């Protein structure tokens, strides 16, 4: 396989693409996300790229498409730590009648491969000829027909995976004419979460990246726009901030030299902790505009990615912080394991961490409208991560439910609080269909169910 970078900025976060058969870097050159590098693995051969080029990345999201799914499992080294892995229109058993491409079809493609049949194969990846023509030039590869035929033969001969991947989700195109959707569903049943999409075999991976990676620039813009309406509508967030401060910050000393708050927003949590805690210095970090909180003797405001800031703080000022707190914000982060490690290094011995995030199933009512782009971790996984770096760990899951008179009122509430800040756009037709399907609760109302996870820990 070949490893080529298409975006290289010096970031510690990487989008790694395992390309499908018959494609090279050109098919993925447009993929980008602020704050991330991008690299493409392509070609099916016995060579191994220089994996040491990936050692500098602390966060890696893998996106494997088509035959790239099985190639990733058979090629990636065990030393490569994946934060998340997404399979798109492929399985780990591609040469299989029940869980891959039926063998007679696979064999026929290999035996009859020439320029004409290759073009017909690529046309079958799309719904219609117009879509194919738009993408045709990007699908061209320097590998000739003989080389592509050899790649298919290698797929047939490959044995068991060398590096079984824990897949975060799989996306199945229900109009796929290469990997039969029924075979994909059978292969992934019980293995990972399946997202069905009304798509052909070819799915632009930029769409999948945008659905699964938080665009921090866009999130900051959306939350900034909701600042004026946030406090009047953030009922669930107010309840969560109150419980976090009263119960999970109870052991934090009342006098602090330095406190860091991540995602303070309009200051719901800030006002709560300031009632019982006096801080000589407070550092606030958020993606959007912040008001002045006047909660500490001196205050510092940083508008940036919290993961980047905590990495810098851990490296430049280790053991300098008494407490790190955050309410309803860290669900936007891409790698909680790395983030908790940075927090631990930044905290003084005996320093405290008190935060809230959300559990899987948060705002589950919205799944009929759009898949959730956030990667929620269950409470037990969060506790496991915290225990790697802290002691006196406590993790509690709860439910906060809000009622509305109509489904569209519920969606308006989310817009006014910036909760749906990922930038996913929904058409009028989709909204109407969603409203018609939105279930009523036992009170004949329409609910939004928040599932907060509270946590506290000590270094």
Secondary structure by P-SEA (a helix, b strand, c coil): cbbbbccccccccccccccccccccccccccccccbbbbbbbbbccccccccccccccbbbbbbccaaaaaaaacccccccccbbbbcccccccccccccccaaaaaaaaaaccaaaaaaaaaaccccaaaaaaacccccccccaaaaaaaaaaaaacccccccccccbbbbccccccccaaaaaaaaccccbbbbbcccccccaaaaaaacccaaaaaaaaaaaacccccccaaaaaaaaaaaaacccccccccccbbbbccccccaaaaaaaacbbbcbbbbbccccccccccccbbbbbcccaaaaaaaaaacccccccbbbbcccccccccaaaaaaaaaaaccccbbbbbcccccccccccccccccccccccaaaaaaaaaaccccbbbbbbbbbbbbccaaaaaaaaaaaccccccccccaaaaaaaaaacccccccbbbbbbbbbbbcccc
